[in-house]
Amino acid sequence: MKKSSKNNIEVKDRKKILVLGGGFAGIEVLRRLENKFENDFTVDLVMVSNNNFFLFTPMLPEVASGMIETRHIVTPVRAFCKRARFYEATVRSIDFQKRQATISNVIGNRDDLANWHDHTLDYDYLVLALGGETNFFGMEDVKKYSYTMKSLGDAIVLRNHVIDMLEQASIEQDGVLGKSLMTFVVVGGGFAGVETVGELNALVRDAVKDFYNDIDIKDIRVVLVNASDKILPEVSDDLSKFTAQKLKESGIEIILENPVSSATVSAVKLKDGTVIETNTLVWAGGVTPEKIVKELQCEHDKGGRIIVDGYLGVKGFDGIYALGDCASITDQSTGRPYPPTAQNAVEQAKVVASNLISAIRGGAKVSFNYKSRGIMAQIGKKSGVGILFGMKTHGLLAWMIWRTYYLSHLPTLEKKLRVVTDWSLDLFFKPDITRLKTFTENQEIQTKVFSDAVSSAPARETKSETT
């Protein structure tokens, strides 16, 4: 029988903890378990994630604007693994009854199923922190023609596209087409949408002012579209109104209670029939659990998230926990689910780690009953809004608190120093408008734009919004 290289403990006698997902929730669980079981080889720790890095998502919009360098908000997952094993792979299936998970890695062409290799992992304890994916609410055309802000690749692709629009507009002599190239639509009035539209607006306006003399700054149109009657529903009404006011002062147009109904390569149609001519649609309209989470044989809410008990355990299955974006966790003080924020995910991870330690070492379990310390959002250059320990703040002070808070939560000193350097350089230098295209990306862009433009031209919408 196979023995541990560290001691003579047989593998079958180990308690196997499997953590699925390398986001805020999964990484925090792993870190706490590693600290507790660092020298205890009766516990086997395994993490699986489809990326080999941890992405600091709150700073993703600043990567899209070029304020922060790409590598400065990512940390290799293996940097957190003192003794845990890490597998970069896709979770293909989870069997609660057999207490097994099937993961797959791929060699070569991902479209060829013959290149996918399945591996089975047994577990005694399972942590589900698989996050979520962008929710397009069944609108396939919107999914096809929009850009998202969920991954590092999304931020890079969006940045390249926005700079491409600037380059195209600078040589375009057709006034109508030029204005559509300079029209940018962001959908979603939550934190992701508001922070994205603020960074995008700053990038475009600063770039035009500093580099593109052929573009009239009056032709720039940045639009934030939201289905509800307010933006930032997580904050109070007055802070929401302040946010809207500041966004408008920076040149952003806000459209409320008029959701997107369809899209083409060169236009966005709203529910009331209004058509906005644009080549840039950024979708930040919501998150839904991944398909594998929705298909698990356990209790889900109407959105597909796993319903957990007060200890964050999956109901009916001992030793299995769910947290973060893939779990529905009720706030006892409000009766509503906790919002899927990084702050909540980290606090949930602390409870899950504590309960796992108690299950293995003995002791009482702890329940999750967390009151948020605050909610912050950056809404553009040197402006923010938030509620901190019950106190409302906005403007420059909120912006400084936002930066300080998130800087302190970057995982390593190296990343903190690099981000501070990026922020400092941004104060003194013009924006970097370098567009780094890969050959593959160039081919995809040309195919998408030109083929779709030709095919959709005869059926072009005739009702357009008056500007």
DADAZI-V512515 format. One line per field, one symbol per residue. ss: DSSP state (a for helix, b for strand, c for the rest). burial: 1 if it has 16 or more other ideal C-beta (glycine too) atoms within 10 Angstrom, else 0. A space follows every 10 residues. Layout:
BEGIN
ss->???
burial->???
END
This chain:
BEGIN
ss->ccbccccccb aaacbbbbbb cccaaaaaaa aaaaaacccc ccbbbbbbbc ccbbbcaaaa aaaaccccca aaabbbaaaa ccccbbbbcb bbbbbccccb bbbbbbcccc ccaaabbbbb bbccbbbbcc cbbbccccca aaaaacbbcc caaaaaaaaa aaaaaaaaaa acccaaaaaa acbbbbbccc aaaaaaaaaa aaaaaaaaaa acccccaaac bbbbbbcccc ccccccaaaa aaaaaaaaac cbbbbbcccb bbbbccbbbb ccccbbbccb bbbcccbbbc aaaacccccb cccccbbbcc ccbbcccccb bbcaaabbcb ccccccbccc caaaaaaaaa aaaaaaaaaa accccccccc cccbbbbbcc cccbbbbbcc bbbbbaaaaa aaaaaaaacc ccaaaaaaaa aaaaaaaacc ccccccccaa aaaaaaaaaa aaaaaaaccc ccccccc
burial->0000000000 0001111111 1111111111 1111011000 0011111111 0011111111 1111111100 0111101001 1001011111 1001010010 1011000000 0000000000 1011111111 1111110010 0100111111 0101111111 1111110010 0100000111 1111111111 1111111111 1111111100 1100100011 1111111001 1100100011 0111011001 1111100011 0111111111 0001111111 1111111111 0110010101 0001111110 0111001011 1111111111 1000001101 1111111111 1111111011 0000100101 0101111111 1011111100 0011000110 1110110001 1000100110 0100010000 1110000000 0000000000 0000000000 1000000
END
